[in-house]
Every structure is written in structure tokens, then in C-alpha cells.
Amino acid sequence: MKRSIFYLIACAVCLCTATSCASIFCGSKAKVTFDSNVKEGVCLTIDGIKYHDVVFPFTTKVKRGFDDTIVRAEAENYKAETIVISKEFNPVSIINLGDVLGWGIDAATGAITKPDNNYYQIEMKKDQD
């Protein structure tokens, strides 16, 4: 009887420590690298946050979550380019298995998704005035 209670408690502890695995292992932001044919002096706007005088390649973190991330690149004498970073399912969140609380935490923090790529090439065209 004591042994079965011990195993039950051990299983409960293991289940509780596995809660929200994607949030713990991956976090709520993902590293993404941008590169471009214009190597310096670019203004990048990522979800409303501006980065001035960007030199490529440029690595930053973007929010995970269900919404797409919008990136706009602007440079003098070039047409502005916009790219959309779509999100896909993060397989790390499967570790939660049947833990509804863990799935909820991962969904709330956005860790249940990840960007579809971790590298994006921004091709900017010369402005023809």
C-alpha cells in the first residue's frame, strides 16, 4: 500500500514538472535572422517596433503566438518591402500530452507556435523616380 502511494505521488510530481514544456524550453519569443541585398542604413519595423540603421545580417527575437508578424524594411532610394512571418505549430508543446493546464499556459504565452522559418531574405528594389 505504501509503495503504490509512493508511485502515485511520484507520477503526480512528474506530471506537474512537465507542465507548459514549450514555455519553459522555447520561451515566448523566437530568434529570427534577416538578410538583405541592402547591407546598411535600413529601417526595420517589426510589429510596430522600429530598428534604425540596421546592418545585415540582423538577428532579433519575434513574438510567438497565433498572429502573423509583419516586417517592413525601408531604405533611402529603395522601395519599401513588407514580409509576413507566418506561424506554425511548435512540436515541443506535445510534451504536455494530456496536461490541459500545460496546453493552456503554452497557448497563453504563444509558445505553442513558432515562426515558419528562422531566416528571411529581404530583396529591396531600387526606387525608380
ZAVEXDO-561971 format. One record per atom (N, C-alpha, C): residue number from 1; residue in one letter; atom name; x, y, z. Coordinates in steps of 0.1 Angstrom, whole numbers, plus 2048, in hexadecimal, padded with zeros to 3 digits. Atoms other than C-alpha are relative to their C-alpha. Layout:
# residues N
> num / residu / atome / east / north / up
> NUM / a / CA / X / Y / Z;
...
This chain:
# residues 129
> num / residu / atome / east / north / up
> 1 / m / N / 808 / 7F4 / 800;
> 1 / m / CA / 800 / 800 / 800;
> 1 / m / C / 809 / 80D / 800;
> 2 / k / N / 7F7 / 7F4 / 800;
> 2 / k / CA / 81C / 819 / 809;
> 2 / k / C / 807 / 802 / 7F3;
> 3 / r / N / 7F9 / 7FF / 80D;
> 3 / r / CA / 82E / 810 / 7E9;
> 3 / r / C / 7F7 / 806 / 7F5;
> 4 / s / N / 809 / 7FB / 80A;
> 4 / s / CA / 810 / 817 / 7D3;
> 4 / s / C / 7FD / 80F / 802;
> 5 / i / N / 802 / 7F1 / 7FD;
> 5 / i / CA / 80A / 839 / 7E4;
> 5 / i / C / 80D / 807 / 7FC;
> 6 / f / N / 7F4 / 7FA / 805;
> 6 / f / CA / 82F / 841 / 7DE;
> 6 / f / C / 801 / 802 / 7F1;
> 7 / y / N / 800 / 7FF / 80F;
> 7 / y / CA / 82C / 839 / 7B9;
> 7 / y / C / 7F6 / 80A / 7FB;
> 8 / l / N / 80A / 7F7 / 803;
> 8 / l / CA / 80C / 84D / 7B7;
> 8 / l / C / 805 / 80E / 802;
> 9 / i / N / 7FB / 7F3 / 7FE;
> 9 / i / CA / 81D / 86B / 7C6;
> 9 / i / C / 80B / 803 / 7F7;
> 10 / a / N / 7F5 / 7FE / 80A;
> 10 / a / CA / 83C / 867 / 7B0;
> 10 / a / C / 7FA / 803 / 7F2;
> 11 / c / N / 806 / 7FD / 80D;
> 11 / c / CA / 826 / 866 / 791;
> 11 / c / C / 7FA / 80E / 800;
> 12 / a / N / 806 / 7F3 / 7FF;
> 12 / a / CA / 814 / 885 / 79D;
> 12 / a / C / 80A / 80B / 7FF;
> 13 / v / N / 7F5 / 7F6 / 801;
> 13 / v / CA / 834 / 898 / 7A2;
> 13 / v / C / 806 / 801 / 7F2;
> 14 / c / N / 7FB / 800 / 80D;
> 14 / c / CA / 841 / 88D / 780;
> 14 / c / C / 7F6 / 808 / 7F6;
> 15 / l / N / 80A / 7FA / 808;
> 15 / l / CA / 821 / 899 / 770;
> 15 / l / C / 800 / 80F / 802;
> 16 / c / N / 800 / 7F1 / 7FD;
> 16 / c / CA / 822 / 8BB / 782;
> 16 / c / C / 80D / 807 / 7FA;
> 17 / t / N / 7F4 / 7FA / 805;
> 17 / t / CA / 846 / 8C1 / 777;
> 17 / t / C / 800 / 801 / 7F1;
> 18 / a / N / 801 / 7FF / 80E;
> 18 / a / CA / 83D / 8BB / 753;
> 18 / a / C / 7F6 / 80A / 7FB;
> 19 / t / N / 80A / 7F6 / 804;
> 19 / t / CA / 823 / 8D7 / 753;
> 19 / t / C / 807 / 80B / 7F8;
> 20 / s / N / 7FC / 7F5 / 809;
> 20 / s / CA / 827 / 8F1 / 738;
> 20 / s / C / 80F / 7FE / 7FB;
> 21 / c / N / 7F3 / 803 / 804;
> 21 / c / CA / 846 / 8E1 / 729;
> 21 / c / C / 805 / 809 / 7F5;
> 22 / a / N / 7FB / 7F7 / 80B;
> 22 / a / CA / 847 / 8F7 / 709;
> 22 / a / C / 803 / 80D / 806;
> 23 / s / N / 7FD / 7F3 / 7FA;
> 23 / s / CA / 846 / 916 / 71F;
> 23 / s / C / 80E / 800 / 807;
> 24 / i / N / 7F3 / 801 / 7F9;
> 24 / i / CA / 863 / 909 / 734;
> 24 / i / C / 80C / 7FE / 7F6;
> 25 / f / N / 7F4 / 803 / 808;
> 25 / f / CA / 879 / 8FB / 718;
> 25 / f / C / 802 / 80B / 7F4;
> 26 / c / N / 7FF / 7F8 / 80B;
> 26 / c / CA / 871 / 914 / 6FC;
> 26 / c / C / 7FE / 80F / 803;
> 27 / g / N / 803 / 7F2 / 7FD;
> 27 / g / CA / 864 / 934 / 70C;
> 27 / g / C / 7F5 / 806 / 7F8;
> 28 / s / N / 80B / 7F9 / 807;
> 28 / s / CA / 84B / 94D / 6FF;
> 28 / s / C / 805 / 808 / 7F4;
> 29 / k / N / 7FA / 7FA / 80C;
> 29 / k / CA / 863 / 95B / 6E4;
> 29 / k / C / 809 / 7F6 / 7F9;
> 30 / a / N / 7F7 / 809 / 808;
> 30 / a / CA / 877 / 94B / 6C8;
> 30 / a / C / 80A / 808 / 7F9;
> 31 / k / N / 7F5 / 7F9 / 808;
> 31 / k / CA / 898 / 955 / 6B8;
> 31 / k / C / 7FE / 7FF / 7F1;
> 32 / v / N / 802 / 800 / 80E;
> 32 / v / CA / 895 / 95F / 694;
> 32 / v / C / 80B / 809 / 7FA;
> 33 / t / N / 7F5 / 7F8 / 807;
> 33 / t / CA / 8B1 / 96C / 67C;
> 33 / t / C / 7FA / 805 / 7F3;
> 34 / f / N / 803 / 7FA / 80D;
> 34 / f / CA / 8AB / 984 / 660;
> 34 / f / C / 80C / 804 / 7F9;
> 35 / d / N / 7F5 / 7FB / 808;
> 35 / d / CA / 8C2 / 98B / 643;
> 35 / d / C / 7FA / 807 / 7F4;
> 36 / s / N / 805 / 7F8 / 80B;
> 36 / s / CA / 8BF / 9A2 / 625;
> 36 / s / C / 80B / 803 / 7F6;
> 37 / n / N / 7F7 / 7FB / 80A;
> 37 / n / CA / 8CF / 9AE / 605;
> 37 / n / C / 806 / 80E / 804;
> 38 / v / N / 7FB / 7F3 / 7FB;
> 38 / v / CA / 8D2 / 9D0 / 616;
> 38 / v / C / 806 / 7FD / 80E;
> 39 / k / N / 7F9 / 805 / 7F4;
> 39 / k / CA / 8EC / 9CB / 631;
> 39 / k / C / 800 / 80A / 80C;
> 40 / e / N / 800 / 7F7 / 7F4;
> 40 / e / CA / 8E9 / 9EB / 647;
> 40 / e / C / 7F7 / 80B / 7FE;
> 41 / g / N / 808 / 7F5 / 801;
> 41 / g / CA / 8D4 / A08 / 64F;
> 41 / g / C / 7F1 / 7FD / 7FE;
> 42 / v / N / 80E / 804 / 802;
> 42 / v / CA / 8B3 / 9F5 / 64E;
> 42 / v / C / 7F8 / 802 / 80D;
> 43 / c / N / 809 / 7FF / 7F4;
> 43 / c / CA / 896 / 9FD / 666;
> 43 / c / C / 7F6 / 7F4 / 7FF;
> 44 / l / N / 809 / 80B / 7FF;
> 44 / l / CA / 884 / 9DD / 670;
> 44 / l / C / 7F5 / 803 / 80B;
> 45 / t / N / 80B / 7FF / 7F7;
> 45 / t / CA / 862 / 9DE / 680;
> 45 / t / C / 7FA / 7F2 / 802;
> 46 / i / N / 805 / 80E / 7FD;
> 46 / i / CA / 858 / 9BD / 691;
> 46 / i / C / 7F5 / 802 / 80A;
> 47 / d / N / 80C / 7FF / 7F8;
> 47 / d / CA / 835 / 9BD / 69F;
> 47 / d / C / 7FF / 80E / 808;
> 48 / g / N / 801 / 7F2 / 7FA;
> 48 / g / CA / 836 / 9E3 / 6A5;
> 48 / g / C / 80D / 805 / 807;
> 49 / i / N / 7F3 / 7FC / 7F9;
> 49 / i / CA / 859 / 9E4 / 6B5;
> 49 / i / C / 80A / 803 / 7F5;
> 50 / k / N / 7F7 / 7FC / 80A;
> 50 / k / CA / 872 / 9F7 / 6A0;
> 50 / k / C / 80F / 7FE / 804;
> 51 / y / N / 7F1 / 802 / 7FE;
> 51 / y / CA / 897 / 9EE / 69D;
> 51 / y / C / 806 / 808 / 7F5;
> 52 / h / N / 7FA / 7F7 / 80A;
> 52 / h / CA / 8AB / A0A / 68C;
> 52 / h / C / 80E / 7FC / 7FD;
> 53 / d / N / 7F2 / 802 / 805;
> 53 / d / CA / 8CB / A07 / 678;
> 53 / d / C / 804 / 7F1 / 802;
> 54 / v / N / 7FD / 80E / 7FF;
> 54 / v / CA / 8CA / 9E1 / 677;
> 54 / v / C / 80A / 7FC / 7F6;
> 55 / v / N / 7F6 / 806 / 809;
> 55 / v / CA / 8E8 / 9CF / 669;
> 55 / v / C / 7FD / 7F1 / 7FF;
> 56 / f / N / 804 / 80E / 802;
> 56 / f / CA / 8E1 / 9AD / 65A;
> 56 / f / C / 80D / 7F8 / 7FF;
> 57 / p / N / 80C / 807 / 7FA;
> 57 / p / CA / 8E1 / 991 / 663;
> 57 / p / C / 7FD / 805 / 80E;
> 58 / f / N / 805 / 7FA / 7F4;
> 58 / f / CA / 8CC / 99C / 680;
> 58 / f / C / 7F7 / 7F5 / 807;
> 59 / t / N / 807 / 80A / 7F8;
> 59 / t / CA / 8C0 / 984 / 69B;
> 59 / t / C / 7F9 / 806 / 80C;
> 60 / t / N / 808 / 7FB / 7F5;
> 60 / t / CA / 8A4 / 98C / 6B3;
> 60 / t / C / 7F6 / 7F5 / 804;
> 61 / k / N / 80A / 80A / 7FC;
> 61 / k / CA / 888 / 97B / 6C6;
> 61 / k / C / 7F2 / 806 / 7FC;
> 62 / v / N / 80E / 7FC / 804;
> 62 / v / CA / 864 / 97C / 6BA;
> 62 / v / C / 7F6 / 7F8 / 809;
> 63 / k / N / 80A / 807 / 7F8;
> 63 / k / CA / 845 / 973 / 6CE;
> 63 / k / C / 7FB / 7F4 / 7FA;
> 64 / r / N / 807 / 80C / 805;
> 64 / r / CA / 837 / 951 / 6CB;
> 64 / r / C / 7F1 / 803 / 802;
> 65 / g / N / 80E / 7FE / 7FE;
> 65 / g / CA / 811 / 94E / 6CB;
> 65 / g / C / 7F9 / 7FD / 7F3;
> 66 / f / N / 808 / 804 / 80B;
> 66 / f / CA / 7F5 / 949 / 6B3;
> 66 / f / C / 7FF / 80B / 7F5;
> 67 / d / N / 800 / 7F5 / 80A;
> 67 / d / CA / 7F8 / 96B / 6A1;
> 67 / d / C / 80C / 800 / 7F8;
> 68 / d / N / 7F4 / 7FF / 809;
> 68 / d / CA / 80F / 96F / 683;
> 68 / d / C / 808 / 80C / 805;
> 69 / t / N / 7F7 / 7F5 / 7FD;
> 69 / t / CA / 82D / 986 / 688;
> 69 / t / C / 802 / 808 / 7F3;
> 70 / i / N / 7FE / 7F8 / 80B;
> 70 / i / CA / 82F / 9A3 / 670;
> 70 / i / C / 80D / 808 / 801;
> 71 / v / N / 7F3 / 7F9 / 800;
> 71 / v / CA / 851 / 9B0 / 666;
> 71 / v / C / 801 / 809 / 7F4;
> 72 / r / N / 7FF / 7F6 / 80B;
> 72 / r / CA / 857 / 9CF / 651;
> 72 / r / C / 80E / 806 / 800;
> 73 / a / N / 7F2 / 7FB / 802;
> 73 / a / CA / 879 / 9D9 / 643;
> 73 / a / C / 7FF / 80D / 7F7;
> 74 / e / N / 800 / 7F3 / 807;
> 74 / e / CA / 87F / 9FD / 638;
> 74 / e / C / 80F / 805 / 7FF;
> 75 / a / N / 7F3 / 7FA / 801;
> 75 / a / CA / 89F / A0C / 62A;
> 75 / a / C / 7FF / 80B / 7F5;
> 76 / e / N / 800 / 7F5 / 80A;
> 76 / e / CA / 8A7 / A2C / 617;
> 76 / e / C / 804 / 7FB / 7F2;
> 77 / n / N / 7FE / 804 / 80E;
> 77 / n / CA / 8A5 / A28 / 5F1;
> 77 / n / C / 7FB / 7F2 / 7FD;
> 78 / y / N / 806 / 80D / 802;
> 78 / y / CA / 893 / A06 / 5F5;
> 78 / y / C / 7F2 / 800 / 803;
> 79 / k / N / 80E / 802 / 7FD;
> 79 / k / CA / 86F / 9FC / 5F4;
> 79 / k / C / 7FF / 7F8 / 80D;
> 80 / a / N / 802 / 807 / 7F3;
> 80 / a / CA / 862 / 9F1 / 616;
> 80 / a / C / 7FB / 7F1 / 7FD;
> 81 / e / N / 804 / 80E / 802;
> 81 / e / CA / 85D / 9CB / 619;
> 81 / e / C / 7FA / 7FB / 80D;
> 82 / t / N / 807 / 806 / 7F5;
> 82 / t / CA / 845 / 9B9 / 630;
> 82 / t / C / 800 / 7F1 / 7FF;
> 83 / i / N / 801 / 80E / 800;
> 83 / i / CA / 848 / 995 / 63A;
> 83 / i / C / 7F7 / 7FC / 80C;
> 84 / v / N / 809 / 805 / 7F5;
> 84 / v / CA / 830 / 980 / 64F;
> 84 / v / C / 806 / 7F3 / 805;
> 85 / i / N / 7FB / 80C / 7FA;
> 85 / i / CA / 83E / 966 / 667;
> 85 / i / C / 7F4 / 7F8 / 805;
> 86 / s / N / 80B / 808 / 7FC;
> 86 / s / CA / 824 / 94B / 66A;
> 86 / s / C / 805 / 7F7 / 80B;
> 87 / k / N / 7FC / 809 / 7F5;
> 87 / k / CA / 823 / 934 / 688;
> 87 / k / C / 7FB / 7F2 / 7FE;
> 88 / e / N / 804 / 80E / 801;
> 88 / e / CA / 821 / 90F / 68A;
> 88 / e / C / 800 / 7F9 / 80E;
> 89 / f / N / 801 / 807 / 7F3;
> 89 / f / CA / 81B / 8F5 / 6A6;
> 89 / f / C / 80E / 7FD / 805;
> 90 / n / N / 7F3 / 803 / 7FA;
> 90 / n / CA / 838 / 8F1 / 6BE;
> 90 / n / C / 7FF / 7F1 / 806;
> 91 / p / N / 801 / 80E / 7FB;
> 91 / p / CA / 83D / 8CB / 6C3;
> 91 / p / C / 805 / 7FE / 80E;
> 92 / v / N / 7FB / 802 / 7F2;
> 92 / v / CA / 84E / 8D0 / 6E5;
> 92 / v / C / 7F4 / 800 / 809;
> 93 / s / N / 80B / 800 / 7F7;
> 93 / s / CA / 82C / 8D7 / 6F3;
> 93 / s / C / 7F9 / 7F3 / 802;
> 94 / i / N / 806 / 80D / 7FF;
> 94 / i / CA / 822 / 8B3 / 6ED;
> 94 / i / C / 805 / 7F9 / 80D;
> 95 / i / N / 7FB / 806 / 7F4;
> 95 / i / CA / 837 / 8AA / 70C;
> 95 / i / C / 7F5 / 802 / 80B;
> 96 / n / N / 80B / 7FE / 7F6;
> 96 / n / CA / 818 / 8B7 / 720;
> 96 / n / C / 7F7 / 7F4 / 801;
> 97 / l / N / 809 / 80B / 802;
> 97 / l / CA / 805 / 899 / 714;
> 97 / l / C / 7F2 / 803 / 805;
> 98 / g / N / 80E / 7FE / 7FC;
> 98 / g / CA / 7E4 / 898 / 728;
> 98 / g / C / 7FF / 80B / 80A;
> 99 / d / N / 801 / 7F5 / 7F5;
> 99 / d / CA / 7EC / 8B6 / 73F;
> 99 / d / C / 7F9 / 80C / 7FA;
> 100 / v / N / 808 / 7F5 / 805;
> 100 / v / CA / 7D1 / 8CF / 737;
> 100 / v / C / 806 / 80D / 805;
> 101 / l / N / 7FA / 7F4 / 7FB;
> 101 / l / CA / 7E1 / 8E9 / 74E;
> 101 / l / C / 80D / 804 / 7F8;
> 102 / g / N / 7F4 / 7FD / 808;
> 102 / g / CA / 802 / 8E6 / 73B;
> 102 / g / C / 7FD / 805 / 7F2;
> 103 / w / N / 804 / 7FB / 80D;
> 103 / w / CA / 7F1 / 8EA / 71A;
> 103 / w / C / 7FB / 80E / 801;
> 104 / g / N / 805 / 7F2 / 7FE;
> 104 / g / CA / 7DF / 909 / 727;
> 104 / g / C / 80B / 80A / 802;
> 105 / i / N / 7F5 / 7F6 / 7FD;
> 105 / i / CA / 7FF / 919 / 734;
> 105 / i / C / 808 / 802 / 7F3;
> 106 / d / N / 7F9 / 7FE / 80D;
> 106 / d / CA / 811 / 912 / 713;
> 106 / d / C / 7F8 / 808 / 7F6;
> 107 / a / N / 808 / 7F8 / 809;
> 107 / a / CA / 7F4 / 920 / 6FF;
> 107 / a / C / 800 / 80F / 804;
> 108 / a / N / 800 / 7F3 / 7FB;
> 108 / a / CA / 7F2 / 93F / 715;
> 108 / a / C / 80D / 808 / 7FE;
> 109 / t / N / 7F3 / 7FA / 802;
> 109 / t / CA / 817 / 946 / 712;
> 109 / t / C / 805 / 800 / 7F1;
> 110 / g / N / 7FC / 801 / 80E;
> 110 / g / CA / 818 / 93E / 6ED;
> 110 / g / C / 80A / 7F6 / 7FC;
> 111 / a / N / 7F5 / 80A / 802;
> 111 / a / CA / 831 / 922 / 6F1;
> 111 / a / C / 7FB / 7F4 / 7F8;
> 112 / i / N / 806 / 80B / 807;
> 112 / i / CA / 819 / 90A / 6E0;
> 112 / i / C / 803 / 802 / 7F1;
> 113 / t / N / 7FD / 7FE / 80E;
> 113 / t / CA / 824 / 91A / 6BE;
> 113 / t / C / 80F / 805 / 7FF;
> 114 / k / N / 7F2 / 7FB / 803;
> 114 / k / CA / 845 / 924 / 6AE;
> 114 / k / C / 800 / 806 / 7F2;
> 115 / p / N / 800 / 7FB / 80D;
> 115 / p / CA / 84E / 938 / 68F;
> 115 / p / C / 803 / 7F4 / 7F6;
> 116 / d / N / 7FE / 80A / 80A;
> 116 / d / CA / 84D / 923 / 66F;
> 116 / d / C / 80E / 7FE / 7FB;
> 117 / n / N / 7F1 / 801 / 804;
> 117 / n / CA / 872 / 92B / 668;
> 117 / n / C / 807 / 808 / 80B;
> 118 / n / N / 7F7 / 7F8 / 7F7;
> 118 / n / CA / 88F / 939 / 67C;
> 118 / n / C / 809 / 809 / 7F9;
> 119 / y / N / 7F8 / 7F7 / 809;
> 119 / y / CA / 89F / 94B / 65E;
> 119 / y / C / 7F7 / 805 / 7F5;
> 120 / y / N / 807 / 7FA / 80A;
> 120 / y / CA / 890 / 964 / 647;
> 120 / y / C / 809 / 809 / 7F8;
> 121 / q / N / 7F8 / 7F8 / 80A;
> 121 / q / CA / 89F / 975 / 628;
> 121 / q / C / 7F7 / 80B / 7FC;
> 122 / i / N / 808 / 7F4 / 805;
> 122 / i / CA / 892 / 998 / 621;
> 122 / i / C / 806 / 806 / 7F4;
> 123 / e / N / 7FB / 7FA / 80C;
> 123 / e / CA / 897 / 9A2 / 5FD;
> 123 / e / C / 7FA / 80D / 7FD;
> 124 / m / N / 805 / 7F3 / 802;
> 124 / m / CA / 894 / 9C7 / 5F9;
> 124 / m / C / 803 / 805 / 7F2;
> 125 / k / N / 7FE / 7FB / 80E;
> 125 / k / CA / 890 / 9D7 / 5D6;
> 125 / k / C / 802 / 80F / 801;
> 126 / k / N / 7FD / 7F2 / 802;
> 126 / k / CA / 89E / 9F9 / 5CC;
> 126 / k / C / 7F4 / 808 / 7FD;
> 127 / d / N / 80C / 7F8 / 803;
> 127 / d / CA / 885 / A15 / 5CC;
> 127 / d / C / 802 / 807 / 7F3;
> 128 / q / N / 7FF / 7FA / 80E;
> 128 / q / CA / 87E / A21 / 5A8;
> 128 / q / C / 7F9 / 80D / 800;
> 129 / d / N / 807 / 7F3 / 801;
> 129 / d / CA / 875 / A46 / 5AC;
> 129 / d / C / 801 / 806 / 7F3;
